Amino acid sequence: MTPRPASEPSYGDMNPHEIGPAQGFWALLTAEEQAVLADLGRIRVFAPGAMICDEGEPATHVFVLLDGLAKVLSSTADGHEQTLALRGDGDLVGEIAGETTGYRNATVRAIGLVRALIVAYDKFTSLLDDHPGAGHAYRQVVTRRWNDADSMRRSYPVTNGAHRFAIVLLDLAGRFGSETGQGIHIAVPLSQEELASLASTSRATVTRALSNWRQRGIILTGQRDITITGLDALKRIAGYPA
């Protein structure tokens, strides 16, 4: 397996108001650490819509998403499915459950074709113990996730749904967006209901926001894709300095 370069800039380490490429756990490792980790696991390809891991099952393995996108889901008491987060190239999946309950606390499902490295949890933790650089990369990723979740939670009392949705779009642009002649294209095939779930708001709020921002020339929308054409305006809506 050819290692990915570990020199890409990290969106998580940048000013959060900037837009740049994402960097997952895999890219934070050195080429040597990547090779060691690859030798500990096996590659598996998941078809679009396939379950990578299921909520409630024993957390025996960790997944490193080498290519593709997946969504993290959880079910409510009434059986409604909520989209909690997205994971992409280089991201870790299933690492927290092994440290806590020992059971999956969420379901992870492939959005498109996903190629993942599957490593037994005990082998993964041994890697972190034996390679300080990998351990540091892991702590950096976990800390970033907790900080992101805490920032969103703290924003609830002082923001509305459209505000949080703007923040979600900027985050998606930073992690999964690509520059085009029209703006920043976010080719993440999520429904309006899933986008609403990510922003902890209602689908009606997302629908109204998309319509309003289209009319104002801030975004263009297609079939489950969005292009940000007015980045500074969207930053102002999100409460970020343009």
C-alpha positions as a Markdown table, in Angstrom:
| # | Residue | x | y | z |
|---|---|---|---|---|
| 1 | Met | 0.0 | 0.0 | 0.0 |
| 2 | Thr | 1.4 | 3.4 | -1.0 |
| 3 | Pro | 1.5 | 5.7 | 2.0 |
| 4 | Arg | -0.2 | 9.1 | 1.7 |
| 5 | Pro | 2.1 | 12.1 | 2.3 |
| 6 | Ala | 2.0 | 13.4 | 5.8 |
| 7 | Ser | 2.8 | 17.0 | 4.9 |
| 8 | Glu | -0.7 | 18.2 | 4.0 |
| 9 | Pro | -1.9 | 21.3 | 6.0 |
| 10 | Ser | -4.5 | 20.4 | 8.7 |
| 11 | Tyr | -7.8 | 22.2 | 8.6 |
| 12 | Gly | -8.1 | 21.3 | 12.3 |
| 13 | Asp | -4.9 | 23.2 | 13.1 |
| 14 | Met | -5.8 | 26.2 | 10.9 |
| 15 | Asn | -7.8 | 29.3 | 11.8 |
| 16 | Pro | -11.4 | 27.8 | 11.9 |
| 17 | His | -12.6 | 30.6 | 9.7 |
| 18 | Glu | -10.3 | 29.5 | 6.9 |
| 19 | Ile | -11.1 | 26.9 | 4.2 |
| 20 | Gly | -8.5 | 24.3 | 3.5 |
| 21 | Pro | -7.9 | 20.6 | 3.1 |
| 22 | Ala | -8.7 | 18.2 | 5.9 |
| 23 | Gln | -6.1 | 15.9 | 7.6 |
| 24 | Gly | -7.1 | 12.7 | 9.2 |
| 25 | Phe | -5.2 | 10.3 | 11.5 |
| 26 | Trp | -3.6 | 8.4 | 8.6 |
| 27 | Ala | -2.0 | 11.6 | 7.2 |
| 28 | Leu | -0.6 | 12.6 | 10.6 |
| 29 | Leu | 1.5 | 9.4 | 10.7 |
| 30 | Thr | 5.0 | 9.1 | 9.2 |
| 31 | Ala | 5.5 | 6.7 | 6.3 |
| 32 | Glu | 7.1 | 4.2 | 8.7 |
| 33 | Glu | 4.1 | 4.4 | 11.1 |
| 34 | Gln | 1.7 | 4.0 | 8.2 |
| 35 | Ala | 3.6 | 0.8 | 7.0 |
| 36 | Val | 3.6 | -0.7 | 10.5 |
| 37 | Leu | -0.2 | 0.0 | 10.9 |
| 38 | Ala | -0.9 | -1.4 | 7.4 |
| 39 | Asp | 1.0 | -4.6 | 8.4 |
| 40 | Leu | -1.2 | -5.0 | 11.5 |
| 41 | Gly | -4.5 | -5.0 | 9.6 |
| 42 | Arg | -6.3 | -5.9 | 6.4 |
| 43 | Ile | -7.9 | -3.9 | 3.6 |
| 44 | Arg | -11.6 | -4.2 | 3.0 |
| 45 | Val | -13.8 | -2.4 | 0.4 |
| 46 | Phe | -17.3 | -1.5 | 1.4 |
| 47 | Ala | -19.9 | -0.9 | -1.3 |
| 48 | Pro | -22.1 | 2.3 | -1.2 |
| 49 | Gly | -24.6 | 2.0 | 1.6 |
| 50 | Ala | -22.8 | -0.9 | 3.3 |
| 51 | Met | -22.6 | -1.1 | 7.1 |
| 52 | Ile | -19.0 | -0.6 | 8.3 |
| 53 | Cys | -19.9 | -1.2 | 11.9 |
| 54 | Asp | -23.2 | -1.3 | 13.8 |
| 55 | Glu | -24.4 | 0.4 | 17.0 |
| 56 | Gly | -24.4 | -1.9 | 19.9 |
| 57 | Glu | -22.0 | -4.6 | 18.6 |
| 58 | Pro | -18.7 | -5.4 | 20.3 |
| 59 | Ala | -15.9 | -2.9 | 19.5 |
| 60 | Thr | -13.2 | -5.4 | 18.5 |
| 61 | His | -11.6 | -3.4 | 15.6 |
| 62 | Val | -10.6 | 0.0 | 14.6 |
| 63 | Phe | -11.2 | 1.3 | 11.0 |
| 64 | Val | -9.0 | 3.7 | 9.1 |
| 65 | Leu | -10.8 | 5.1 | 6.1 |
| 66 | Leu | -8.2 | 5.3 | 3.3 |
| 67 | Asp | -10.6 | 6.3 | 0.6 |
| 68 | Gly | -14.2 | 7.3 | 0.5 |
| 69 | Leu | -16.9 | 8.9 | 2.7 |
| 70 | Ala | -19.0 | 7.4 | 5.5 |
| 71 | Lys | -21.6 | 8.8 | 7.8 |
| 72 | Val | -21.9 | 8.2 | 11.6 |
| 73 | Leu | -25.5 | 7.4 | 12.6 |
| 74 | Ser | -27.4 | 6.8 | 15.8 |
| 75 | Ser | -31.0 | 5.6 | 16.4 |
| 76 | Thr | -33.4 | 7.3 | 18.7 |
| 77 | Ala | -35.8 | 5.5 | 21.0 |
| 78 | Asp | -38.5 | 5.7 | 18.4 |
| 79 | Gly | -36.3 | 4.2 | 15.7 |
| 80 | His | -35.5 | 7.5 | 14.0 |
| 81 | Glu | -32.0 | 7.6 | 12.5 |
| 82 | Gln | -29.8 | 10.7 | 13.2 |
| 83 | Thr | -26.7 | 11.7 | 11.3 |
| 84 | Leu | -24.1 | 12.7 | 13.8 |
| 85 | Ala | -20.9 | 13.2 | 11.7 |
| 86 | Leu | -19.1 | 12.5 | 8.5 |
| 87 | Arg | -15.8 | 10.6 | 8.2 |
| 88 | Gly | -13.5 | 10.8 | 5.2 |
| 89 | Asp | -10.0 | 10.0 | 3.8 |
| 90 | Gly | -7.6 | 9.1 | 6.7 |
| 91 | Asp | -10.2 | 9.3 | 9.4 |
| 92 | Leu | -10.4 | 6.9 | 12.3 |
| 93 | Val | -13.7 | 5.1 | 13.0 |
| 94 | Gly | -14.6 | 3.1 | 16.1 |
| 95 | Glu | -11.7 | 4.1 | 18.2 |
| 96 | Ile | -13.7 | 5.6 | 21.1 |
| 97 | Ala | -15.9 | 2.6 | 21.9 |
| 98 | Gly | -12.9 | 0.5 | 22.7 |
| 99 | Glu | -11.8 | 3.0 | 25.3 |
| 100 | Thr | -15.3 | 3.4 | 26.9 |
| 101 | Thr | -18.1 | 0.8 | 26.9 |
| 102 | Gly | -16.5 | -1.8 | 24.6 |
| 103 | Tyr | -19.5 | -1.6 | 22.4 |
| 104 | Arg | -20.2 | 0.5 | 19.3 |
| 105 | Asn | -22.0 | 3.7 | 20.3 |
| 106 | Ala | -23.0 | 4.5 | 16.7 |
| 107 | Thr | -23.5 | 3.0 | 13.3 |
| 108 | Val | -21.1 | 3.9 | 10.5 |
| 109 | Arg | -22.4 | 3.4 | 6.9 |
| 110 | Ala | -20.5 | 4.0 | 3.6 |
| 111 | Ile | -21.8 | 6.8 | 1.5 |
| 112 | Gly | -19.9 | 5.9 | -1.6 |
| 113 | Leu | -17.3 | 3.2 | -2.2 |
| 114 | Val | -15.1 | 3.1 | 0.9 |
| 115 | Arg | -11.7 | 1.4 | 1.2 |
| 116 | Ala | -10.8 | 0.9 | 4.8 |
| 117 | Leu | -7.9 | -0.6 | 6.8 |
| 118 | Ile | -9.3 | -2.8 | 9.6 |
| 119 | Val | -7.0 | -3.3 | 12.7 |
| 120 | Ala | -7.8 | -5.3 | 15.8 |
| 121 | Tyr | -8.3 | -3.0 | 18.7 |
| 122 | Asp | -5.5 | -4.6 | 20.9 |
| 123 | Lys | -3.0 | -4.3 | 18.0 |
| 124 | Phe | -4.0 | -0.7 | 17.4 |
| 125 | Thr | -3.4 | 0.2 | 21.1 |
| 126 | Ser | -0.1 | -1.6 | 21.0 |
| 127 | Leu | 0.9 | 0.6 | 18.0 |
| 128 | Leu | 0.1 | 3.7 | 20.0 |
| 129 | Asp | 2.1 | 2.5 | 23.0 |
| 130 | Asp | 5.1 | 1.5 | 20.9 |
| 131 | His | 5.2 | 4.5 | 18.6 |
| 132 | Pro | 5.0 | 7.9 | 20.4 |
| 133 | Gly | 4.4 | 9.7 | 17.1 |
| 134 | Ala | 1.3 | 7.6 | 16.4 |
| 135 | Gly | 0.1 | 8.1 | 20.0 |
| 136 | His | 0.5 | 11.9 | 19.6 |
| 137 | Ala | -1.5 | 11.8 | 16.3 |
| 138 | Tyr | -4.3 | 9.8 | 17.9 |
| 139 | Arg | -4.5 | 12.3 | 20.8 |
| 140 | Gln | -4.6 | 15.2 | 18.4 |
| 141 | Val | -7.5 | 13.6 | 16.4 |
| 142 | Val | -9.5 | 12.7 | 19.5 |
| 143 | Thr | -8.9 | 16.2 | 21.1 |
| 144 | Arg | -10.0 | 17.9 | 17.9 |
| 145 | Arg | -13.2 | 15.9 | 17.8 |
| 146 | Trp | -14.1 | 16.6 | 21.4 |
| 147 | Asn | -13.3 | 20.3 | 20.9 |
| 148 | Asp | -15.6 | 20.4 | 17.8 |
| 149 | Ala | -18.4 | 18.7 | 19.6 |
| 150 | Asp | -18.0 | 21.0 | 22.7 |
| 151 | Ser | -17.9 | 24.1 | 20.5 |
| 152 | Met | -21.2 | 23.1 | 18.8 |
| 153 | Arg | -22.8 | 22.2 | 22.1 |
| 154 | Arg | -21.8 | 25.6 | 23.6 |
| 155 | Ser | -23.2 | 27.4 | 20.6 |
| 156 | Tyr | -26.8 | 26.1 | 21.0 |
| 157 | Pro | -28.0 | 28.7 | 23.5 |
| 158 | Val | -26.7 | 31.7 | 21.4 |
| 159 | Thr | -27.4 | 30.5 | 17.8 |
| 160 | Asn | -30.3 | 29.5 | 15.7 |
| 161 | Gly | -30.6 | 26.7 | 13.2 |
| 162 | Ala | -29.6 | 28.7 | 10.1 |
| 163 | His | -26.5 | 29.9 | 12.0 |
| 164 | Arg | -25.5 | 26.4 | 12.9 |
| 165 | Phe | -26.3 | 25.1 | 9.3 |
| 166 | Ala | -23.9 | 27.8 | 8.0 |
| 167 | Ile | -21.2 | 26.5 | 10.3 |
| 168 | Val | -21.8 | 23.0 | 9.1 |
| 169 | Leu | -21.5 | 24.0 | 5.5 |
| 170 | Leu | -18.2 | 25.8 | 6.2 |
| 171 | Asp | -16.9 | 22.7 | 8.0 |
| 172 | Leu | -17.9 | 20.5 | 5.1 |
| 173 | Ala | -16.3 | 22.9 | 2.7 |
| 174 | Gly | -13.1 | 22.7 | 4.7 |
| 175 | Arg | -13.0 | 19.0 | 4.9 |
| 176 | Phe | -14.5 | 17.8 | 1.7 |
| 177 | Gly | -14.8 | 20.8 | -0.6 |
| 178 | Ser | -12.9 | 21.5 | -3.8 |
| 179 | Glu | -12.3 | 24.8 | -5.6 |
| 180 | Thr | -14.1 | 25.3 | -8.9 |
| 181 | Gly | -14.6 | 28.2 | -11.2 |
| 182 | Gln | -17.9 | 29.0 | -9.4 |
| 183 | Gly | -16.7 | 28.6 | -5.8 |
| 184 | Ile | -16.2 | 25.8 | -3.3 |
| 185 | His | -18.0 | 22.7 | -4.4 |
| 186 | Ile | -19.2 | 20.2 | -1.7 |
| 187 | Ala | -19.9 | 16.9 | -3.4 |
| 188 | Val | -21.2 | 15.2 | -0.3 |
| 189 | Pro | -24.5 | 13.4 | -1.2 |
| 190 | Leu | -26.5 | 14.2 | 1.9 |
| 191 | Ser | -30.3 | 14.8 | 2.1 |
| 192 | Gln | -31.7 | 17.9 | 3.6 |
| 193 | Glu | -32.8 | 15.9 | 6.6 |
| 194 | Glu | -29.2 | 14.6 | 7.1 |
| 195 | Leu | -27.8 | 18.2 | 6.8 |
| 196 | Ala | -30.4 | 19.3 | 9.4 |
| 197 | Ser | -29.3 | 16.5 | 11.7 |
| 198 | Leu | -25.7 | 17.6 | 11.5 |
| 199 | Ala | -26.7 | 21.1 | 12.4 |
| 200 | Ser | -29.1 | 20.0 | 15.1 |
| 201 | Thr | -32.0 | 21.8 | 13.5 |
| 202 | Ser | -35.1 | 21.0 | 11.5 |
| 203 | Arg | -35.4 | 20.1 | 7.8 |
| 204 | Ala | -37.7 | 23.1 | 7.4 |
| 205 | Thr | -35.0 | 25.4 | 8.6 |
| 206 | Val | -32.4 | 23.9 | 6.2 |
| 207 | Thr | -34.9 | 24.2 | 3.3 |
| 208 | Arg | -35.6 | 27.9 | 4.1 |
| 209 | Ala | -31.9 | 28.7 | 4.5 |
| 210 | Leu | -31.0 | 27.0 | 1.2 |
| 211 | Ser | -33.7 | 28.9 | -0.6 |
| 212 | Asn | -32.7 | 32.2 | 1.0 |
| 213 | Trp | -29.0 | 31.7 | 0.3 |
| 214 | Arg | -29.7 | 30.7 | -3.3 |
| 215 | Gln | -31.7 | 33.9 | -3.9 |
| 216 | Arg | -28.9 | 36.0 | -2.4 |
| 217 | Gly | -26.2 | 34.4 | -4.5 |
| 218 | Ile | -24.4 | 32.7 | -1.6 |
| 219 | Ile | -24.8 | 29.1 | -2.8 |
| 220 | Leu | -25.7 | 27.1 | -5.8 |
| 221 | Thr | -27.4 | 23.7 | -5.3 |
| 222 | Gly | -27.7 | 20.6 | -7.4 |
| 223 | Gln | -28.8 | 17.0 | -6.8 |
| 224 | Arg | -27.4 | 16.5 | -3.3 |
| 225 | Asp | -24.5 | 18.8 | -3.8 |
| 226 | Ile | -23.8 | 22.5 | -2.9 |
| 227 | Thr | -21.4 | 25.1 | -4.2 |
| 228 | Ile | -20.6 | 28.0 | -1.9 |
| 229 | Thr | -20.3 | 31.1 | -4.2 |
| 230 | Gly | -20.4 | 33.7 | -1.5 |
| 231 | Leu | -17.9 | 32.5 | 1.0 |
| 232 | Asp | -17.6 | 35.8 | 2.9 |
| 233 | Ala | -21.4 | 36.2 | 3.2 |
| 234 | Leu | -21.7 | 32.6 | 4.6 |
| 235 | Lys | -18.9 | 33.3 | 7.1 |
| 236 | Arg | -20.8 | 36.4 | 8.3 |
| 237 | Ile | -24.0 | 34.3 | 8.7 |
| 238 | Ala | -21.9 | 31.7 | 10.7 |
| 239 | Gly | -20.6 | 34.5 | 12.9 |
| 240 | Tyr | -17.0 | 34.3 | 11.5 |
| 241 | Pro | -15.0 | 37.3 | 10.4 |
| 242 | Ala | -14.9 | 37.3 | 6.6 |
